[in-house]
Amino acid sequence: MNSLVRDMMTTEVVTVELSTPFKEIVARLAERRVSAAPVLDSGGRVVGVGSEADLLLKEEHPDPELGVPQVWSRRRRPDWSRSCEEAWRMRVRDVMSSPVVTVPPDMRLKEVADLLVQREISAVPVVEDGALVGIVSEADLVPLELAPDPRAHLAPLPEPPSRAPQVVAEVMTTDVVALPEGADAAEAGRLMLERRVKSIPIVQGRRVVGIVARRDLLKILARGDREIAGELEALFGEELGTPSPFRVAVRDGVVELSGPADPTDRRLATLLARGVPGVVEVRFTEG
């Protein structure tokens, strides 16, 4: 492939500013289905890039009281038969995409590339006889089209390989990072960052039952403030009595509660609020 960057680049660029709220960045990436956006200063100059990995890394720091990332707290009533930390964890089954698109090892790479583009996904599990045997991603396919332009080099270029890979089995990654349905979403996020992968197959034994991508985890953060507030009000009414002793306001995922000053009441309200997906922070105001 001898094209120049300007021949392939996207000109309708999703950008954010240094002052853009965290949740709005998440929402823009999710809405436009992109994994990163340039960051502009007040003069419109590019000063950085914000990516899905950066956003996941922000949520990797555990909640100081619960010991788990707020974004991965559980949506439903916690299971108090387990420890407080375990009770609030969200499982990968709660966020995974299922059923999952899979390909066989003998599928031609051109077909796989078309599948990734059409489905707007970055990777696809490879399955043979019902079992997970590998994964093939954009990163596996892009190098196949990166032949250098001989016109741009003075020195002779090395001879290309006599035969380029043709099917999935020739390029797929066989050392697959996979998780069971019961794994917590925080573990999935950590593995994505540590192993530098964008998606993780979810398995029962060796059978693929779903897949979790960075975007699936970020969708939790992209929930609207009105939706979060409505869930909080219903939850407080159910758990603390009707009418709720706390008034709720949400802006950019930050929850502001006003109500009783009793430390026990506030501790319980904090635990409940942090269990609602999309909550970034909980604050108390007077009055």
N, C-alpha and C positions, 0 to 999 in steps of 0.2 A: 504494500500500500504506500503510494508516493504522494498522497495528498498533504496539504499544509493545514495547520491548525485552523486558519480562517475559513477553510473549506468545510469544516465539520462542526465548528463551535456553535453553541446556542447563543443567540443575540438577545432573546427575551429573558434576561437573567433575573433570578430571584435574589434579592439583596436584603440585608438587614443593617441597622445602624447601631452604633455603640450604645445608644440609649434604649434599644428595642427590648421590651420585657421578655424574660425567659420563655414564658408560655406562648407569646406571640411568635417567637422564632420556631418553636415546636410546631405550631399551627401552620405556619407558612411552608415549612418543609413537608408536612403531611399533606397539605392541600395540593401542592404542586408536584408531589411525589419525587422530590430530589433529596439527596443525602447530604448536601452541603450548600452554603450560601456565602458569598463574599460579604465582609463587614466593611461598611463605609463610614468615614468620619463626616463632620459637618460640612466639609468642602467637597464631598463626593469622591474622595480618594479611597482606594482599597487599602485597608490597614490590617486585614486578617481574614480568616475564613472560619465560620462556625459550622460544625458538622454534627451528624448523628452521634458519632463517637464522643464528641465534646459534651453533648447533652447527657448522654448516658454516664459519662465520667462525673458530671456534676451530681447525679443521683446515686453514685457509688458510695458517697460518704454517708455512713449510717446515721439514722435518727439518734440523737443523744440519749433519749429515754427508752425508746423501744428497741434500739439496737439493730433496726433494719431500715433500708432506704424507704422514705415516705412514698415515693412513686410506686413501689411494689407492695404496699400494704394491701390487705385483703378487702375485697368489695363487700363480701357478705359477713354475717355475724361470725365472730371468731370462735374457734373451738377451744374453750377454756380447759379442756382435759389435757391440753399440752401446755408448755411453758408460754409465758406472755409473748416472747419473741416469736416462737413457732406459730402461735395462734393467729398472728396478724400477717403472716407471709402469704403472698399471692403465688399460686402455683402456675407452672407453664401451661397447664391445661386450660387455665382461665384466659390466656392471651394468645394461644397458638392459632394458626390458620389451619383449618381442616375441613374437608379432605385436602390432601396435599398433591401437587403435581409432581410426578416422578418420571424418570426416563430409564430405558434399558441400556446396558453397556454397549450394545451394538448400534445405537442410534447415531446417525451421521451428525457431525458437528454443526453443519449449516442449519440443520433442523433444530438443534438445541439453541443456537443463537437466535433463530426466529422465535422460538418458544419464549425465551427470556424477554425479548423485546415486546412480543404481543401480550404477555402476561404481566409485564412491568415488574419482574422479579430479578434478583441478582444471583440466585443460585437455585439448583434443583437436585434433589437426592437421586442417586442411581440405585435402582432396585433390580435384583435378579432372583427369580424363583421366590418372590415375596420377601426377600431379605435385603437389608441395606448393605451395599457393598462399596459405596463411594458417594462423592458429591462433586458436581461440576459447576463452576461459577464463572462470572464475567472475567475474573482474573485469569482463569485457565484458558479462555478463548481469545482475549485481546492480543496476547503475544503472537498468535498465529497470523495476525494482519499487520505486524509491525516490521515488515521488511524495509530496510533503509533505502533511501533514494540514491542510486549510484551517481546521479548528477551533482549531489551535494558533497561528494567526497573525492579528494585528490588521489588518495591511496586506494589501490584495488581492495574491494570488499571480499570477505571470505565467501566461498561457495555456499549457497543455501543447501540444506539437507536434501538428499536425493528424493525423499518421500515425506511429505508433510503429514501430520496426523489427520485421520479421516473420521474416526469414531470416538465416542465418549470414553471407552476403556483406555484409550491411548493418552488421555490428558487428565482424567478425573483424579481427585485426591482420595486415596483409600484409607488414610488415617483420619477418619471422620470424627469430629466433635459432635456427640449426640447426648441427649438427656432423656430420662423417663418422664412420663406425664406428671409424676408427683414431685419433681424437682421444683424448687422455688424460683420465681422469676429473677430474683437478685442473682442467683447463681448463673442463670443464662446471661444476664448482663455482664457479669464479671468475666465469664468465659469469652464472650464476644470481644471484650477489650483486651484480655490477656492473649488470646489466640489470633486476634486481628481478623475475625471473620464477621460477616454481616448477617448470617443466619445459621440456625442450629436445628437439625432434624430432631423430632420427638418420637421416641420409639416405645413399643411394647415388645420386649425381647429384642428381635432384630427386625420386626415389622414396623414400618414408618406409619405413624398415625397423625402426624402434624408437623408443622415447622414454625419456628419462632424467628422473626427478623427484628432488627433494630427498630424498624418502623412500628412493629406491633407493640413494643415497649413504650415508644414515644407517643403512640395514640392515647395512652392513658393520660399523659400530661396535657394532651391537646383538648381535653374536655372543656366545654364552655363554663364560665363562672356561674351563669344562671342554673345550669344543670347541676353543678356541684352544690350550690346553695340549696336547691330544691331537695337534693338527697340528704344534705345535712339536717335540714329542718324536719324532714320525715324521720330521720334516724334519731334525732334528739327527742322528738315527740314520742317515739316508740320506746326509747330506753330511759328517758328522764321524766316522762310524763307530759301530758297536754294541759295547758300550753307549756311549751318549753321554757325553762328559766333563762335561756340564753337567746339573745338576738344575734342573727347571722348576717354578715356582709362578706362578699368574696370579690376580690379584684386581682386579676392576673394569677389566680390560683392561691393567693394569700388570703387566709380566712381570718376575719376579725370578729371576735366574740365579745359581747358585753352582757354582764349579768352578775351572778353571785361572786363574791370575792373569796368564798370559802375554798381553801387549797384542795380539799378532796373533790369538791364539785368541779373545779377547774381541771384537776388531773383527769377525771373521768371524761369531761368534755374534750380534752386534748386527745386522749386515746381514741375516742369515737371519731373525731374529726380527721385524725391522721390515718384512720382506716378507710377513708373515702378516696378512691383513685382520682388523681389530678390535683390533690392538695399539695402545695409546695411548702407552705409554712402556716403555723397557727399563732395568732397573737390575741391578747386580751386588751380591751380598751375600757376606760372608766365611763360610767354614765349610761 
